Amino acid sequence: MTASPPLVEPFDLVIFGGTGDLAVRKLLPALFHRFLDGQIPASSRIIGIAREALDDDGYRALLRQALVGICDAAKLDVFLQQVGYRSLDARKDDGWADFAALIKSQPEHVRVFYLSTSPDLFVDICGRLGEHGLNQGKSRVVLEKPIGRDLDSANRINDAVGRVFNESQTFRIDHYLGKETVQNLLVLRFGNALFEPLWNAGHIDHVQITVAETVGVGHRAGYYDHAGALRDMVQNHMLQLLCMVAMEPPSSLEPDAVRDEKLKVLNSLKVIDDSNVNQLTVRGQYRAGVAEGASVPGYPDELGDTKSNTETFVALKAEIGNWRWAGVPFYLRTGKRLPSRVSEIVVAFKPVPHSIFSADSGTLAQNRLVLRLQPDEGVKLWLTIKHPGPGGLRLRNVPLDMSFAEAFGVQQPDAYERLLLDVVRGNPTLFMRRDEVEAAWRWAGPVLAGWANSSESPRPYAAGTWGPSAAVALIERDGRTWHDESE
Ligand code: NAP
């Protein structure tokens, strides 16, 4: 029998940007699921904050629409009784004193301030939280990405937050790290004797990390055009995944033991700059095409600007300059308007040194460990076996499949469910430390500068394809191919 998940300490969770897309679509459903599992104490309060003039009932009505399908109405009503709302403008003083009094009415509660707003409000919000003395006791602040758009802007945000909250109170969230598969990567690597002896340049040929989206930028074109795929996906999520694959075994799962090892990986990434950016990276920008069965416009049409040089796709070849990974390429690929929505890590092992099989037995494929983060979380280990039955020795490449949902008969919790409760518990293992964010920007900065100094523009690709053909060439010129299970 599985034990019930433990109750956490009573808390007040304040979501700045409580009416926004992230809060309504992800954070509140995650909290409702934890409530349904009995982890949220009855005295805990969840308070949404935004400028919109709503009262508690108006906010609950808004959330009811988003949460109604999850469970029966009676339970939803009980949950919503723990939810409230305050209309506040992060940039104005009005209402903050009342809000502070509300929070201070429960001095024993853990306080979580989740900043689910544009980062240009982080400084104002933290400043006012400090002025009103709300960083007392067990207080934590959660910062959503993006933390800056380069090293300087990230430092400005971190400095401002740091004037009010110390590092141990600051939780920089990367929801990829809360995914079940990513946690399982830690257990696979460090809980089995099988993989670790092979987990190095002697046995691993290369690693691929793909984060593919079918959606375009839609109404977020304005925001996205200031970011691009490298800032939006690579600098944070994909580098964090790369770290989880590549880090040395930490001495324990203590937060700083894990984060120290990730930091070493980030600091060991080889520089990509003006001198090699055109060889090691491919930028793309989608044009009109067919995605998800419908004709869709290109990025310049959605943005209303045909001159934008912002990349909606990037493929790159990264290398880690240390003993374990010398000479092992890490191919990273992400983009919008790609043919399928998939996030996965592929660890491709070296071929056997000598084949004893005749050519008519078929080809010996590489062993590949595929860790799928979405849409269906799970792990597959591709192995070569004999095709069963008579008919000679025929080789088959088949996956040992461990789909989590099927294997354990449970619905996988959303990453935010785990991460939100980790914040309440005060466990920062799965959150980025300031020096990690800085190291990631130190690596990404020269790539962005290299592109800015290059005469090349992002290459166009039709929506619904796997990006520019140069992205295929990037890996094929090394004699490798992007992993494709449909082959
Ligand atoms: P959004 O839908 O635009 O919501 C922004 C929220 O901030 C709204 O509730 C808005 O309400 C509030 N707000 C704006 N100005 C304010 C002010 N001066 N004072 C107080 N509240 C203010 O944005 P989102 O998609 O939820 O994203 C929030 C943040 O999370 C962004 O930094 C985004 O990059 C990041 N993020 C989002 C996602 C996602 O899936 N959406 C994923 C990862 C990271 P009012 O206008 O009524 O004030």
Boltz pocket constraint, residues with backbone or C-beta under 6 A from the ligand:
constraints:
  - pocket:
      binder: B
      contacts: [[A, 16], [A, 17], [A, 18], [A, 19], [A, 20], [A, 21], [A, 22], [A, 23], [A, 49], [A, 50], [A, 51], [A, 52], [A, 88], [A, 89], [A, 90], [A, 91], [A, 115], [A, 116], [A, 117], [A, 118], [A, 119], [A, 121], [A, 144], [A, 145], [A, 146]]
      max_distance: 6.0
